Amino acid sequence: EETAAAIAAGYGEEQQYDADLTLKPSSVSAGTLEKILFCGVAMRVMSHPNNARSEDRPQQRDLAAFNIRLRELSERAETMSRAVLDVLIDDVHAFLAQRLWRLVVQRARLPAHLRAVKDFFL
């Protein structure tokens, strides 16, 4: 049995994102809920003009492809299995995580910044 603590996603008041557990369908797992919340936060970060350049944002064709898949799922909601939804959410999650990785690690040079912090304090 999933408890409220297990379902609660890791985004609290400081990020202003949280999952309303009363709205979670019973067919959606805690892991899927966390991935959906991550995807929403990632899209918000990448869509904000101050956080990313236009080439860092997801391409419209990629978003349209995910949108088509989601629309197809919603049209057969009565017969849809949880596994099919999980696969789609996993695909969107992986796509956005890869883009964020590129933004944070490669473009923002996170390893270089971490080395500078380490050198400063050690």
C-alpha positions as CSV (number, residue, x, y, z in Angstrom):
1,E,0.0,0.0,0.0
2,E,1.3,3.4,-1.0
3,T,1.4,5.9,1.8
4,A,1.0,9.7,1.4
5,A,4.7,10.1,2.3
6,A,5.7,7.7,-0.5
7,I,3.4,9.4,-3.0
8,A,4.4,13.0,-2.2
9,A,6.8,14.3,-4.8
10,G,10.0,16.0,-3.9
11,Y,9.1,19.5,-4.8
12,G,8.0,21.6,-1.9
13,E,7.0,25.1,-1.2
14,E,10.4,26.6,-2.2
15,Q,9.8,25.5,-5.8
16,Q,6.0,26.0,-5.6
17,Y,5.3,22.6,-7.1
18,D,3.5,19.9,-5.2
19,A,1.3,17.0,-6.0
20,D,-2.3,17.1,-4.7
21,L,-2.7,13.5,-3.5
22,T,-6.5,13.9,-3.4
23,L,-6.6,14.2,-7.2
24,K,-4.3,11.3,-7.9
25,P,-6.1,8.5,-9.7
26,S,-5.6,5.1,-8.1
27,S,-4.3,3.7,-11.3
28,V,-1.3,6.1,-11.3
29,S,1.7,4.9,-9.2
30,A,3.8,7.1,-7.0
31,G,6.8,6.8,-9.4
32,T,4.7,7.9,-12.3
33,L,3.3,10.8,-10.3
34,E,6.8,11.9,-9.5
35,K,7.8,11.7,-13.1
36,I,4.8,13.7,-14.2
37,L,5.7,16.4,-11.7
38,F,9.3,16.4,-12.8
39,C,8.2,16.8,-16.4
40,G,6.0,19.8,-15.5
41,V,8.8,21.5,-13.6
42,A,11.3,20.7,-16.4
43,M,9.0,22.2,-19.0
44,R,8.5,25.3,-16.9
45,V,12.2,25.8,-16.4
46,M,13.0,25.2,-20.1
47,S,10.2,27.4,-21.3
48,H,11.0,30.4,-19.1
49,P,12.9,32.9,-21.3
50,N,15.4,33.8,-18.5
51,N,16.4,30.2,-17.9
52,A,17.2,28.9,-21.4
53,R,18.0,30.1,-24.8
54,S,15.6,29.2,-27.6
55,E,17.9,26.4,-28.9
56,D,17.9,24.8,-25.4
57,R,14.1,24.5,-25.3
58,P,12.4,21.4,-26.6
59,Q,11.6,21.5,-30.3
60,Q,8.0,21.9,-31.3
61,R,8.1,18.7,-33.3
62,D,9.2,16.7,-30.3
63,L,6.5,18.2,-28.1
64,A,3.9,17.6,-30.9
65,A,4.9,13.9,-31.1
66,F,4.4,13.5,-27.3
67,N,1.1,15.4,-27.5
68,I,-0.2,13.1,-30.3
69,R,0.7,10.0,-28.2
70,L,-1.0,11.5,-25.2
71,R,-4.1,12.4,-27.2
72,E,-4.3,8.9,-28.6
73,L,-4.1,7.5,-25.0
74,S,-6.9,9.8,-23.8
75,E,-9.1,8.7,-26.6
76,R,-8.9,5.1,-25.4
77,A,-8.9,5.9,-21.7
78,E,-11.4,3.2,-20.9
79,T,-9.2,0.4,-22.4
80,M,-5.8,1.9,-21.7
81,S,-3.5,-0.1,-19.4
82,R,-1.4,1.5,-16.8
83,A,1.7,0.1,-18.5
84,V,1.0,2.1,-21.7
85,L,0.7,5.3,-19.7
86,D,3.9,4.5,-17.8
87,V,5.8,4.0,-21.1
88,L,4.7,7.4,-22.4
89,I,5.6,9.1,-19.2
90,D,9.0,7.4,-19.1
91,D,9.7,8.6,-22.6
92,V,8.8,12.2,-21.9
93,H,10.7,12.0,-18.6
94,A,13.9,10.6,-20.3
95,F,13.6,13.2,-23.1
96,L,13.4,16.1,-20.7
97,A,16.0,14.8,-18.3
98,Q,18.4,14.5,-21.2
99,R,17.8,18.1,-22.3
100,L,18.2,19.3,-18.7
101,W,21.4,17.4,-18.3
102,R,22.8,19.1,-21.4
103,L,21.7,22.5,-20.1
104,V,23.1,22.1,-16.6
105,V,26.2,19.9,-17.1
106,Q,27.4,20.9,-20.6
107,R,26.1,24.4,-21.3
108,A,26.3,25.8,-17.7
109,R,29.5,23.9,-17.1
110,L,28.5,22.4,-13.8
111,P,31.6,20.3,-13.3
112,A,33.8,23.4,-13.6
113,H,31.7,25.3,-11.1
114,L,31.8,22.4,-8.7
115,R,35.6,22.1,-9.0
116,A,35.8,25.9,-8.2
117,V,33.7,25.5,-5.1
118,K,35.7,22.5,-4.0
119,D,39.0,24.3,-4.6
120,F,37.7,27.4,-2.6
121,F,36.6,25.4,0.4
122,L,39.3,22.7,0.5
